[in-house]
Amino acid sequence: MKKFCISIFCIFLCSVFLTACGKPENNAASSVKAIYDLYILGDTDGISSLGMSEEDIKSAQTAYDNSVKETIRANFSASGQEIDDDTLDELCSARKEALSKLEANVEITSESEGKATVVLHTTYFDESKLDEDAFYSAREAANQSGLTTLEEQQVFLMQTYTQNLIAAYQDVTPSEDTTAITVECVIQDNSWVPANMSSFGSDLALAITGQNQSSDTSQE
């Protein structure tokens, strides 16, 4: 299956977080951590402290969840299969559970004249490997299933793959080490925000899924 996390992060970090109207006393590290907590951990405390209303937070979460689901559904359709609503909900719930196990800390490395550089250190799990292992195991099971038609094998493959992936998410153990991303921040509407939301979203998605190749030497 195609990876779906990166594009979703880019879209919704751009369109949702900029609606917040935070308190000037919050620093750049607090803002970056609030975004991480909202989208990765499902924790709304930080984003609430920046001034985003409960209604806007729920709207952001709903929009994000719906887009993730639509992307997964599209990936199945591209493979000639459909995923039912219950299975889709189970898959998304399992992925949220895996993400909620991650941890992060954030530090400001420089700040001057309305600009700040923040480094976010996060644990991660290798989502690509989870996906590949789930698929290859399902393919092996399909080959040994004794099903006689290609259509039957394909349906069996996708159903088994999905259940394998759900189980893999549920069993995720985050890394012991961390990976780091650097975020340039500016002040906008009395809040510190990443200067380039799209870049931050992409970098964050790579980091939490084990695709960021940068070593986090500062945490060793």
N, C-alpha and C positions, 0 to 999 in steps of 0.2 A: 504493500500500500504506500501511497505517496505521503510524505510528511506534511502535516497541516498546521503546525504550531506557529511557524515563523510569520507567515502572511497574516494570520489572525492577530497576533500581537501588534504588528505594524499598524494595522487598520485601526484598532481600538485604542491604542495608546495615543494616537493622533486625534481621534475624533471625540474622545470622552474626557480625558484628563484635563484638557484645556478649558473645560467648562467650570472647573473649580475656581473658587475665589478665596484663597487661603489667607491666613494671618501673616502679616509681615515678619513677625518674630520667628517663625519657623525657618530653619536653615535648609540649605540644599540637600544635605544628607537625609534629613527628616522627610523631605518631599520624595526623594528617590526611593527610600525605604517604604514609604506609604504606597507608592505605585507597585512595588514588588509584593508587598503584603496583600494588596487588593487582588491582583491578577494571578499571583502564584499561590498564595496561602489561603485566599478567600477571606482575609481578615480586613474588616472595614474601619477599624479604630483609627488608623493613621490617616486615611483619606478623609475621614470625618473631621479630624483636627485641622485639616487644611481648608475647611469651609464648605466641602461638597455636601449637599443636602442628602438626606436618606432616600428621597425620591430619585435623585439623580444617580446615586450609587446603585440602587436597584435596577434602574434603567440601563446603566452601564453593564452591570453583570448579566442582565437578561440579553442584551444585544450581543455581548461577547459569547455567551453560551449558545445562543441561536446560530451564530455564525460558525462556531466550531462544529455544531451538529450538521449544518448545511454543507460544510466542507467535507466532513466525513461521508455524508450521504452521497455527495457528488463523486467522491473517490470510489465508492462501491458501484455507483452507476457506471462509471468509466470502465469498471471491470466486468460489466454486464450483469451485475447482481444488485439486489436491493437489501437494505438493512431495515428491519422493523423497528418501530418506535421504542419498544421496551428494551431491545438489545442495544439500540443507540444510547438510550438513557443510561443503561448499565455501563457501557463503555466509557461514556463521558464522566460518570460518577467515579469509576475506578481511576481514571486519569487524574481527576481532581484530588482523589485520595493520595495518589502518588506524589503529586506536586506539593500537597500540604505537609509532607514530611521534610521538605527542604528547609534550610536555614540560611540566613544571610546577615552580614553586618556591613555597615556603610561608613566611610570616613571621608572627610573633606581634606584634600591634599593641597589646595590653593584657593584663595578667594581675593578678588580685587575688583572694585568699581562695577558692581552688579553682575559679576561673572564668577563662577566657581567651578572647580574640577573635583568631581566626586569619584571614588573608587568603591564599587560594590563587590563584595566577596560572597559567593554563594556555593553551597553544595549542589550536587547535580546527580542525575542518573542517565545512563546511556540509552536513550529512547530508540535510537536507530537499531541497536542490538536487540532490544526487546521486540521490536517490530519484525526484524529479520528472523529471530529465533521462533517467534510465534508462527510466522508464515512457513518456514522450512519444516517445522514439526507438523504443521497441518498438511503440507504437501506430501510428506512421507506417509501420514495416516491415510490420505486420499488414495495414494498409490497402492496401499495395502487393503483398501476397503472392499475390493471386489465389485465395486459398482461398474456397470457395463457401458453406460453412456457418458459422453463427455459432459453433458448438461448435469447429470447427477453428480459426477465427480466435482464439477465446479461449485455447485451448491454446497456440497459437503465440505469442500476446501474452505470456502468463505465462512461458513458457520463455525468450523473448527478453528480457523485462524482467529476469528473474533473472540471466541471463548478463551483461546490461548492468550490473547493479548490482554483481555480483562484480568485473567489470573495473574499475568506478569505484572501489570500495574498494581494489583492488590498486594503483591509480594515484594514490591520495590524496597530496596535498602539504599538510601542515599550514600553518596561517596563520603569517605572520611576526610578527604582533602577538599579544598575549594578552588574554584576558578574565578578570575577577576575580570570585570569590565570597567572601563573608564567612561564617565559620563560628564560631558560639559553642560553646565546649567546656567540659566539666565533668570532674571526676575521678570515675571509677566503677570499682570493683574494682581500685584501684591503677593505673589507666590513664587517660590523657586520651582522651575520646571526644566526638564532636559531641553537643551537648545534645539536638538533634532530628535523629535519623538520617533520618527520612523527608524532611524539608525539605532536608537536606544532599544526599541522594541525588538528589532532583529538581533542585536547583540545579546539581549537578555534571553531570547528564545534559544539561541545557540548555546549560551552558558548553562542554562538549567537542564538541557538535554544532552550535555556531554559533547557538544560539537565545537566548543570554543577551544582552540588549540593553544591559547596562551596559558602558561603555567603561572600559578599564584605563589610566587616565591616569597612574598611578604608575609604569608601565613604559615610558612614552614617552620 
